[in-house]
Amino acid sequence: MAKVAELKRHLEPGQIYRRNDLEKWSNAVDRHLQELQQEGTLKKVATGMYYYPNKGTFGEVPPTDNNLVMSFLKDDRFLLTSPNDYNKLGVGTTQLYNKTVVYNHKRHGEVKLGNRVFSFQQKPYFPSHVTPEFLLVDLVNNLDRLAEDETAVLSRVKKRAQDMDTPKLNEAVKKYGSVKTKKLFASLMDKS
């Protein structure tokens, strides 16, 4: 029990730990992790990943998506987004999706972290933060995967593109657009 107490002294509420992070403070890390989970100090969020819950006014506060993904990837080079973000563009998208997309350089596929499922998509290029120009390009990249009327959305995309900062939009198309998206925006820009 003294060894578990020693390990516990190194833990901070609100932090996510990997099993190998805790090995330096424990001579029986798996047994100690199991004991800490049984007493409720740590919550398992994925294989080899544990969260020390922060206490809030209404109980335990779950880890942020950003912290979960950063701990999972062991990297801070990623972008969190959702198809729901397209609704902010005013191009007629109205569906709500229970999906968080993680653009990153390392992983691809669906991964459950805690009680959430993240869609990891490995991409060579993505911005450090979401911009309207990136969102518009990303919408067109993913339009065939959305439950929207493609023709209606594309006609509104053209109008929205005309209202945007043209150099920023062209840069976003160049950096983040698929071949199909680049052709579509080239035809939109030619008609404007």
N, C-alpha and C positions, 0 to 999 in steps of 0.2 A: 504494500500500500504506500510505503514511503517513496518508492520509485515512481508511482503514478502521480503522487503529489508533486514530486520534483519536475516531472514532465509538464504537469498542469501549470506550474509557475511560469513556464515559458510561453504559454498560450495567451493570446489576446482576443477578446470578444470582437466579432465582426471580421475575423481573418479566416482565410482558407489555407489549409495546409495539405501538402502532399506527404504521403507516407515517408518518403525518403528525407523530407525536411525534418521529421521528428526523430529519426534514427540517432541523431547526435545527442539527444537527451534521454534516450531509453536503451536499455540492454535487452528488452523483450518488447519491441515496438508493436507487434501484432496483438499480443496479449493486452498491452496497455491501451491500445486503440479500442479493443473490444470492451474493456472496462469503462473507458471514457464514454463510449457510445451507450452502454447500458445505464450509466448514471445520468445521461442526457447532456454531458458537457460538450461532446462532439456529435455532429450529424454527418452521416456519409452522403456525399453528393454524387460520387462516381467512384469507379474502381481506383483506389489509392488516393482519393481526395476527400477531405473532411472539413467541415465548417464549424467554427465555434460561434454559435448564435449570439448576436447582440440582443439585449433586452430593451424593448420599447414600451410605450404606454399600454399597448394592447397585446403584449406578449413578445414572442420571439420575432425578430426582424430577419427576413430571409436575405441571403447574399444578393448583391446587385448582379445583373446580367454581365456587366463589364468585368467585375471581379471573378465571376465564375469562368468566363471565357478566357481571361488573361491567365488564370491559374491552370486551366485545362491545356491551353496552347503553350504555356511557358514563354509567352511572347506578348508584347503590347501592340504589335502591328496587325491590327484587324479593324474591321468596320462593322458595327451592328446596325442593321436596318430591318425593315419589315415591309411587306406589300401594302400595309395600311398607310405607310408614309406617302404613297402615291396619291391618296385622297386629298392631301394638302395642296396639290398642284392645280386643282380646279379644272381637270380635264375629263370629268364625268365618271371617274372611278368611285364606286360607292361601297364595294364589298368590304367586309371585315374578315381578316384572316388571323388565325391563331398560329402565327409563324414568325419566328425571329431568324433572320438570315445573318450569317457571319461570313463576310468576305475576309479571306486570310490567305497566307502563303503556304500553309502546312497540311491542312486537313480537308477532307471532302466527305459528305454524308450526314445523316441524321445522328445526333448524339444527345442522349438524355443526361442532363446535369441537374441534380436535385429533382425538382418536380417539373422541370421545363425541358422541352425538346428544342434543340437548336439545329438549324439547317446550315452546316458548314459548306461553303463553296470556295474552293481553291481558285484564286485568280492571280494573275501576274501583276495587275495594276488595279488600284482602287484608291480613292482619296482618303485623307486622314479624318475627314468629317463630311457629313452629308450636306450637299448644297442643292438648291433647286435644279441647277443644270445637270448635276449628276443624277438626281432622281428622275428627271425627264428621260435621260438616256437609258437609265436602268429600267424604267417602265417599258420603253420600247424594246429593250433587250428581252424582257420577260413577258411581254404582252400575251404570247401564245399560252402561257401557263396560268393566266388569270381568268376568272369567271366574269369577263366583261365583254361588251360588244366591241370587237376590235375596230370595225369601220368607224363607229361613232367616236371612240376614244382617239383614233388616229386623226380624225378631222379636228378634234379639239387640241391635240398635241401640236398640230400645225399652227393654230392660232396662238397657243401658249408660247411656242418657240419664237414667234414674231415679237412677243412682248419681253423676251429675255435679253440679257446682255449677250449680243451675238458673238463677240470674241470668246467669252467664257463658255458659251454653249458649244461653239466650234471646238474648243480645246477639250471639253468633256466628251464630245462625240469622238474626237481623234484618239483620246486616251482610253476611254472605257466602252466605246460602242463595239458591238459585234459587227461582222461584215454586213449582215442584213440591215442592222441599225444604221451603219454609216451610209449605205445606199439610200435608205429611206430618208435620212436627214439631208443628204445631198439633193434628192429630188424635191424635198420640202423647201429647201433654201433656193433652188433654181426657180421655183414657182412663185416665190415671194416678191 
